[in-house]
Amino acid sequence: MTQPVNSPAVEPLHAPASLRELFFAFTWLALQGFGGVLPVAQRELVERLRWLTKAQFVEMLAVSQVLPGPNVVNLALMFGDRAFGVRGAFTALAGMLAAPLVVVLAATALYGHFAQLPAVTGALRGMSAVAAGLIISTALKLLATLRTHPMGLPLALGFSAATFIATALLRWPLVWVIAGLGAVSIAVAWQRLRP
């Protein structure tokens, strides 16, 4: 089957060639993601390295959000395990945490010394706005994957809106919102996936 003339060729997915490549990819990913590694993870793993498709990334992210712990750390563990088994999981985890740990310790020492300066306070406020924007842009990029989701786009957006209303506007505890709406959405998806 030939592709239309104006359609770009779709590159096949790649896999990390070695544990070293996996470690450095996750180290680079972690060092780019101050205030929000998730958008960087999507860009690096899906767009730049082509180790995952958007659908695979969304699936791994969904599982990582249900597990305890930071989402992107869970994602690193799952991807590393998929690529190289247990050794890969620990290698990706080490890549995610080693260099950022050094940076955070150094930043903590500096912050303790310069916390009272107005420029430092303003910089931290600016970084929080940038992090929020990155997360929103990643959500918009991944929105297209909902078209193929078993619940369909309207129902998935409905659950998203209900979650937003419950947590942001009604200020209900996130754990109860996720437990309630999460259980209902899982039941709906399971029902639609049944033959």
Secondary structure, DSSP 8 states (H G I E B T S, - for coil): ----TTS---------SSHHHHHHHHHHHHHH-TT-HHHHHHIIIIIIS-SS-HHHHHHHHHHHHHSSS-HHHHHHHHHHHHHHTHHHHHHHHHHHHHHHHHHHHHHHHHHHHHTT-HHHHHHHHHHHHHHHHHHHHHHHHHGGGGGGSTT-HHHHHHHHHHHHIIIIIS---HHHHHHHHHHHHHHHHHHHH--
